[in-house]
Amino acid sequence: MLIDKRIVGTVKRNLERFQAKKILVAVSGGVDSMVLLNVIAQILPTDKFGVVNVDHDLRPESKSEVQFVKDNCQKNGYQFFTKKWDKKPRDVGMEAAAREFRYGFFKEVMKQEHFDTLVTAHHGNDLAENILMKMIRSGNAYEIISLKEQRNFGNGQIIRPLLDFSKKELAEYGDIHDIKHVQDETNFSNITLRNRLRNNIFPELQKENGQLLAHFRFFDQQLMALIDLAQKQFSQIEQAMILVDDARIIKGKIKPVLKLDHFQQTLFWGNFFAKRQLDISISNKQINQIIGILTNDSANASIDLEDSWRFIRSYDQFVVEKISTKNLTEVELHLNRVATLNHRKVTVTEDETDFSITVDKKPEKITLRTRRNGDKLLLSNGQHQKLSKRFINEKIPEYKRNDYLVLLFDNQIVWVEKIYNMSDYLKKGNKHYQINLDGVKE
Ligand SMILES: Nc1ncnc2c1ncn2[C@@H]1O[C@H](COP(=O)(O)OP(=O)(O)OP(=O)(O)O)[C@@H](O)[C@H]1O
């Protein structure tokens, strides 16, 4: 069969197989995505698909490239959605930030305009480059299979129906149908690993075997099949271990996973994070650290993962939680006025008869906050105890400790929710205060 018929046939089969109904085509203007758009337009009526584009505004030509895609859509009567990226980060990680913005916008359009499927023009060369890049960077099996032909995405799914075709074959289709496209000049510069692989390494490898891309695709499919098989066993283990599982916190028992050997555990945790799509990027080094803290003798330990997630071991349980960077960790408090910290309400009032704290002078500054490293509690005879030690003594698990409120009078800790009141140790002075926490007297 001619290449163009094969491409159209494969895309059509994929759309049917994954039951795509209303499709958003991601079009950058390059030859791959312009070919994809042409193919989709042959298969579907114009009310069943739309075009989405992001102007990353990173190159002088980007404006004219967006215009090119826009004109093409207008001419053909296709729905067109575009957005310019104007809040770029100043530091490193431009490529990743651009991707986050791009996929964020794709999700937004899908939701607002009721598209159930996003289709991208990733092809066989992208897949092979992706696999080799992941081999170079991490060797993590779950990252190696990250470029999937279908996965859940936003309020629907993402489909990549061109993975069976090489860039060359798509270009051939473009020639046959005389498809106009823009040329991304940055593809030729060798600043990124992807471009070095694309321009220097793959041409050499392909000289060794012309079937190289098909082999990468075969390896990817087999690895995915193996992981699918393992998944059944992993699901049983998860059922035995999980206690809480929601968008911000996962909590469970450790024991069930320990029956797997070390390398099976690496796969287990890879699967664990990949399938929940928590947007945690996790390296093999971190997976090994997780296994390390679960299997060593220390009962309390934690690891900070990327993207504000933390993995905590607490005795025979583990917790994965999103650390909220938005949460306030400190507020100044005024007598008789309600202060709110992390959704908790606290008031401190002067009270001669019904009081919980006694000090020798009226505080000039009252602070409410969560714990900090180095916090110390004043005991009898002026001795101190570390707050962390008190948490351990009271058997408060590590992952709960940030929830405890700490009250300070003139920078001296006078009270820690549930576990400490300075007046139990030092009953001095004649200034009496009542603490009210969430409507309850302390
Ligand atoms: N600016 C863009 N606007 C719309 N779609 C885009 C844009 N950039 C890329 N795409 C879509 O994503 C596909 C892959 O593009 P490209 O290979 O440049 O991305 P990548 O960064 O390598 O991969 P990924 O998109 O998975 O991060 C394109 O074929 C196209 O469908």
The ligand as a Tripos MOL2 file, in Angstrom:
@<TRIPOS>MOLECULE
LIG
   31    33     1     0     0
SMALL
NO_CHARGES

@<TRIPOS>ATOM
      1 N1          3.5610   25.1140   19.8530 N.pl3     1 LIG1
      2 C1          2.7970   24.0710   19.6210 C.ar      1 LIG1
      3 N2          1.4770   24.2370   19.3960 N.ar      1 LIG1
      4 C2          0.6830   23.1850   19.1610 C.ar      1 LIG1
      5 N3          1.1110   21.9060   19.1600 N.ar      1 LIG1
      6 C3          2.3960   21.6810   19.3820 C.ar      1 LIG1
      7 C4          3.3160   22.7420   19.6340 C.ar      1 LIG1
      8 N4          4.5350   22.2020   19.8230 N.ar      1 LIG1
      9 C5          4.3810   20.8700   19.6990 C.ar      1 LIG1
     10 N5          3.1060   20.5360   19.4330 N.ar      1 LIG1
     11 C6          2.5380   19.1730   19.2390 C.3       1 LIG1
     12 O1          3.3710   18.2330   19.8950 O.3       1 LIG1
     13 C7          3.9650   17.3610   18.9550 C.3       1 LIG1
     14 C8          5.3940   17.0580   19.3710 C.3       1 LIG1
     15 O2          6.1500   18.2180   19.2830 O.3       1 LIG1
     16 P1          7.6460   18.2970   19.7500 P.3       1 LIG1
     17 O3          8.3320   17.0580   19.2910 O.co2     1 LIG1
     18 O4          8.1740   19.6320   19.3860 O.co2     1 LIG1
     19 O5          7.4260   18.2720   21.2860 O.3       1 LIG1
     20 P2          8.3590   17.6430   22.3700 P.3       1 LIG1
     21 O6          8.6810   18.7080   23.3190 O.co2     1 LIG1
     22 O7          9.4910   16.9700   21.7200 O.co2     1 LIG1
     23 O8          7.3850   16.5490   22.9470 O.3       1 LIG1
     24 P3          6.2320   16.7710   23.9760 P.3       1 LIG1
     25 O9          5.1570   17.5650   23.2700 O.co2     1 LIG1
     26 O10         5.7650   15.3940   24.3350 O.co2     1 LIG1
     27 O11         6.8150   17.5170   25.1180 O.co2     1 LIG1
     28 C9          3.8590   18.0910   17.6440 C.3       1 LIG1
     29 O12         3.8690   17.1720   16.5770 O.3       1 LIG1
     30 C10         2.5410   18.7940   17.7860 C.3       1 LIG1
     31 O13         1.4600   17.9010   17.5550 O.3       1 LIG1
@<TRIPOS>BOND
     1     1     2 1
     2     2     3 ar
     3     2     7 ar
     4     3     4 ar
     5     4     5 ar
     6     5     6 ar
     7     6     7 ar
     8     6    10 ar
     9     7     8 ar
    10     8     9 ar
    11     9    10 ar
    12    10    11 1
    13    11    12 1
    14    11    30 1
    15    12    13 1
    16    13    14 1
    17    13    28 1
    18    14    15 1
    19    15    16 1
    20    16    17 2
    21    16    18 1
    22    16    19 1
    23    19    20 1
    24    20    21 2
    25    20    22 1
    26    20    23 1
    27    23    24 1
    28    24    25 2
    29    24    26 1
    30    24    27 1
    31    28    29 1
    32    28    30 1
    33    30    31 1
@<TRIPOS>SUBSTRUCTURE
     1 LIG1         1 GROUP 0 **** ****
